[in-house]
Amino acid sequence: MIDLRSDTITKPTPEMLQAMMSAEVGDDVFGDDPTVNALQEKVSSLFGMEAALYCPSGTMTNQIAMRIHTRPQDEVICHKYSHVYLYEGGGMMYNSMLSPKLLEGDRGMISGEQVAESINPDDIHFPKSSLVVLENTMNKGGGAVYELEDIQEIRKVCDEKHLKLHLDGARFFNAIVKTGENPADYGQLFDTISICFSKGLGAPVGSVLLGTNDQIKEAKRVRKVFGGGMRQAGYLAAACIYALDNNVKRLADDHNRAIEIGKCLEELSFIDEVMPVDTNIVIGKLINEKSEKWLLEELEKSGILAVGFGKGLVRFVTHLDFNDKDLDQFTTAIRMIKD
């Protein structure tokens, strides 16, 4: 099967497995796992931030960030298509008793002006606007990437209005490989940052939350109550270190193959529109006569997996287990589908 459902489906390479199996480990809940500590120090140094905390998932790091930046009855400002709202099981409401303020915006991105206009007045009838969450790259926006200047404008509004700013950086390294920017540029702009290693970077498990020493101390307490404290987690952290050292630059290959998939989709009579392809996500919109279920079933007959992404939408995600041979097989198979 050629699996383009997500970049989460990758398997560790033999080299990554070797790094995992040779890792030195301890009990991370006690802070004694040297490999986890090395990962946290490596990532915090990369972003120029004080501290980091290794967690099982990006959902957990996002949820922890929202918890430490807010109080119950506060409001989180985010795009209506953001992962923290759509795909985290209502966690901001359930875990932290927060209200979402959902904004519109091209390809899932918002502006400083929108943030400023959405902040609630100091009035007991409204929740207190306390936190802004951005997502980069933007999943529902087809892997769209924020301009750094746009984030700087949002940061300025947050400073003026005393709001915190969190980055859901599930595919952050896809973004900076696209733009050529430096992680430290983002470390200066955000109060906290969540980085996922189990997507484009190809590690099997794990995300890191970045922030100040005090924030990460509080985050560790929240991780514990969320059930995220792990013991000999160094075996997993070693994969993340390997991914940082070896799998960042190669993300450009995923982007190039995604562009080719986008070009292929544009040729097909049953595809009405292809969202701009910036990174490793391709979203195709079918003509009105066809459903996403129809295309997914046709693709599966040819050994290809993808996902429906809304009414008439199908998503394809390239990754390190999808090579040029797979790309040729994919384009050949989808061109043979009869509408």
N, C-alpha and C positions, 0 to 999 in steps of 0.2 A: 504494500500500500504506500502511496505517496500522501503523507499527512500534512495538510496545510491548515488544519483547524486553528493552530496556535503555535507560537514559539516556545510554549511551555512543555511540549511533548518530547524535547530532545533527550537523548541518553548521554551519560558521561563518556568521553573518549577514553581509550586505554591509558593515555597519559594523565588524564584527570583522575581516573580510578587509582592509578599508582600514587598520585599525590595524596589522595584520600586515605589509602591504606597505610601510608607511611607517616601519617600525621601524628604528632605528639598531642596527647589529650589529657584532660583533667575534668573536674566537675565545674561546669560553667555557672551554675547557680551560686556556688561559692566564689566565683570569679577566678577559678584555678585552671581553666583550660587555656593553655598557652597559644593554641592555634586560633581559637576564637578571639583572644586578646590581640593577637597579631593582625587578624582581619579588621577588627574594630579600629585599631591604631592606623592601619594602612588606609582605610577609607576616610577616616576623619582627617588625616594629613592631606589626602588627595583633594579634599574639599576645603581645606583650611578652616575646619570647624573643630570645636574642642573635644567632642566625644561622640561615640557611636554605640549602638546596641544591636546585636545580632538576634533576629527573631525568625520563627518558622515561615512567615509569609508576609507579602506586601499588604494584604488586608490587615494583618495585625499591626504592622508599623503605622499604617494610616490611622487605624482606630486608636492606637496609643497616642499618636500626635494630637488627634482631636480631643482626646480625654485630658491631656496635660495642659492644653491651651485654653480650656473653657470651663464653665460651670454649668450645671443643669439649668435649662431654660434659655441658654445662649443660642445664638444663630451662627450657622456656617454658610458662607457665601461661596457658591461654586456653579459651574455650568450644569445645565439640566442633563447633559449626557456624561457627566463625570463618573468615574469608577466608584468614588466614595459614596455616591448617591445611588447609582443603578445596580452595582454588582457586589455590594458588601452586606447584603442581607438585611438592610435597614439598621446597620450597626451603629451609625451615629445617633439614631433615635434610641435604640435599645441599650447600648453600652453607656452612653453619656447623656441621654435625655436632651438632645439638641434638635433644633429646627433647621432645615435646609432652606436657604434662599436661592432659588434656581434661576440662573440667568441664561438668556439666549446668547448666541455668538457664532460666527462663522467657523465651521469645522470643529466645534467644541471648545473654542478659545474665547476668552473674555478680555476686556480692556480696563484700564485704570478708570476711565470715565464711567463705565458701567458699574464698577465696584463703588465708586464715590456716590453714584445716584442710588445705589441699593442699600446703603447703610441706614439702619433705622434711627429715628430720632430718640432722644432720651425720654421715653414715655412708657408708663407701666403697661400700656395696652400691647406693646410690641416686645418680642424677645430682643435681648442685647446682641447686636452684631459684634462678634468677637474674633472671628477667624475667616481667612480666605484660603481656599484650597485650589491650586492649579494642577493640571495633569500634563506632563511633557515626556514623551510624545502623547498625543491625544488619541486614544484607542478608537472611540466612536467617530472621530474626525479623520479616520484613515491614516493614522500615524502622523498627523500634522504636528509641526514644530513651532513653538513660540519664538518670536524675535526677542532677543535679550532686551532691547529697548522697551518693548511692551511690558515685560516683567518689571523693569525698572520703574515704569510709570505706576504699576500696581503697588510696588513697594513704597513709592512715595506717598500714595494715598493711605496705605496701611500705617505708615509712620505718622502722618498728619492726624489720622483718626484713631490711633492707638489700637489697631488690629494686628493680630499675628498673621503670618503668612507661611503656609506649608506647601511643599511640593510633593505630589505623588509622582515620583520618578521611576515608575515601573519599567519604562523603556528609555530612561534618561540617556544611556550611552548611545542608543540609536540617534538621539537628538544631537549630541555633540559631535558624533562622527559625521553627521550631515552638515553641521554648521562650522565645525572646526574650533568651537569654543572650549574654554578651560573649565573644569569642574569648580575651581576656586572662585570663578566669577559668580557661580550660583550659590556657593557657600556664603558669600557676602550679602546675598539678596533675601535668603529665606531664613526663617527662624528654625524650622526643622525640614529635613529632606528624607524621603523614603526611597531607597534604592533596591531594586529587585535583581537577584542573580539567576533566577530560574527561568528567565525568558531568553532574550537574545544572547546573553552571556553563557548560557548552556549548563549552568550548575543544576544539580537535581533539586535542591531545597534552599530556601533562605532569602531574607531581605535584611537590610540594615537601616536603622533610624539614626539620623545625625542631628545633633543639636549642641547646646551648651552642657557643661558638666552638671549643672543643677537640673536641667531638663532631662538629661539621660538618667540621672539618679532617680528622678520621679518616674521616668519611663520604665525603669527596671521594676519598680513596685507594681506598676500597672501590668507589665508583662507577666509578672508572677500571678496576679489575680486573674488574668486572662488564660492562665494555663500554658504560657509560652516559655516557662523556664525549662531549659534542656540540660542534660548532664554532659556526657562526653560528646558535645556537639562539634568538637574540633574536626571530626571526620567529614562533617558537612562543610564547615568553614574552610577547610583546605581546598575543597572544590571551588569555593568562591574566590579564594586567593589565586588559584590557577586560572580561573576565568578572567580575573582582572589583568593578569599578566599576559595572557595569550589570546583572549577572544574579543577584545575590544575593536582593534583595527579591522578585523575580518568582517565586522558588521556591514562594512561597505559592500561586500559581496552579496549579502542578503538584500541590500537596497537595490543593487543593480538587477538582481533577478526579479525583484518585485516590479521594477520598471518594465521589464520584458513581459511579465504577466499582464500588467496594465495595458501595454500595447496590443497584446494578443486579444484581450477582452474587448478592446475598442473595435476590433475587426468583426466581431460576431454579431449576427443579425438579431439574436435574442437579448443582447445587452443594450440597454438604452443609454447608459451613462456610466463612466468610471470616475470615481473620486480622484483628485490629484494624488499622485504617488510620491510621497516625500521620503519615506523610510522603508520599513519592511511589511507594511500592511496595505492590502489592495481590497477596495470595496467596489463591487460592481452592482449596478441597479438594473434589474431585468425590465424588459418591456411589459406593458400592462397585462398582456395575455399570458405571461408566464409567472410562476411562483418560485420562491426560493426553494421550496420543497421539491419541485420538479427538477431543478438544476442539480441539487444535491444528490438526488437519486440517480440521475444520469451520470454524474461524475463517479459515484460509488461503483457503478457497473464497470467503469474503467479502472478501478482501484485507486481512486482519488478521494480524499476526505477534505471537506471544507465546512464552514458553519453558516447558518442563516444569521443575519444581523439586523433583522427587522423586516417589515413587509416589503417583499421584492428585492431584498438586499442579500448578497452573499459576500463573505469575507474570506480572503486568503492571506496567510501569514508565512513569510519565508523565514528560514532559520538555518542553523549550521548543519542539520541533517538533511537539507535539501540542496542538491548540487546541480551542476549544469546538465548532467544526464537526466536527472529528474525533471528539470525544467523543459527539456526537449520532449520527454514523454508526456508531460502535462499539456503542453501547447498542442501536440499532435492529437491527444485524446479529446480535448475540449473543442478543437476545430471539427471533429468528426460528429459531434452531437447535432442531431437534426432538430430544427424547431418546428 
